[in-house]
Amino acid sequence: MFALPLTEHAELRPLDPWRAEEFLAHLDRAREHITPWVSPLFAASDVAGARALLQRYADRWARDSGGIWGIWLEGTLVGGVLFVSFDAALGVCEAGCWLEPAAEGRGLVTRAVERIIGWAVEERGIQRVEWRTNARNARSVNAAKRLGMSLDGTLRQAYPGDGGRIDIQVWSVLAEEWRAREAQVTAERAGSAG
């Protein structure tokens, strides 16, 4: 099993189906916070539902069409990142994230999404990474901006929601933009270290 460090106290690991109970406990802590922003299919309410969700992403990973990873902070699952869709032949994928409130403000989502986008671009040849979010989800919009994404447009009233129809913003970053961003981040980090 692998774990990629995100900070001194946080790491990114695969979120496999055998972690269903841990995932459900995390969802229970995060439920109220993430429910307005995630698909109802994501908000599992029992172990069987949590296992089924994680199995769907394990199956997507096996088919090379998606994947899911958890963010652990000091040994506790606090959120994660995923490829909602992944099409290497077309060179397009959609990334996403979620996080419980106790872990916010530490840069964990940004670092974790950087890891999966970097892998997708450099290892798999992805040319376009999309980020779709409810237009009212300020945290997700800000994450897209931190990741150097551009707003492609808004799909007006794209989905039904509790308070009416939901507008979905579509953000993206292209491979060449990602590489330029990474070069700038590396240069800034080298400059601040010296």
Secondary structure, DSSP 4 states (H G I P E B T S, - for coil): ---EESSSSEEEEE--GGGHHHHHHHHHHHHHHHTTTS-TTTS--SHHHHHHHHHHHHHHHHHTS-EEEEEEETTEEEEEEEEEEEETTTTEEEEEEEE-GGGTTSSHHHHHHHHHHHHHHHHH---EEEEEEETT-HHHHHHHHHTT-EEEEEEEEEEEETTEEEEEEEEEEEHHHHHHHHHHHHHHHHHHH-
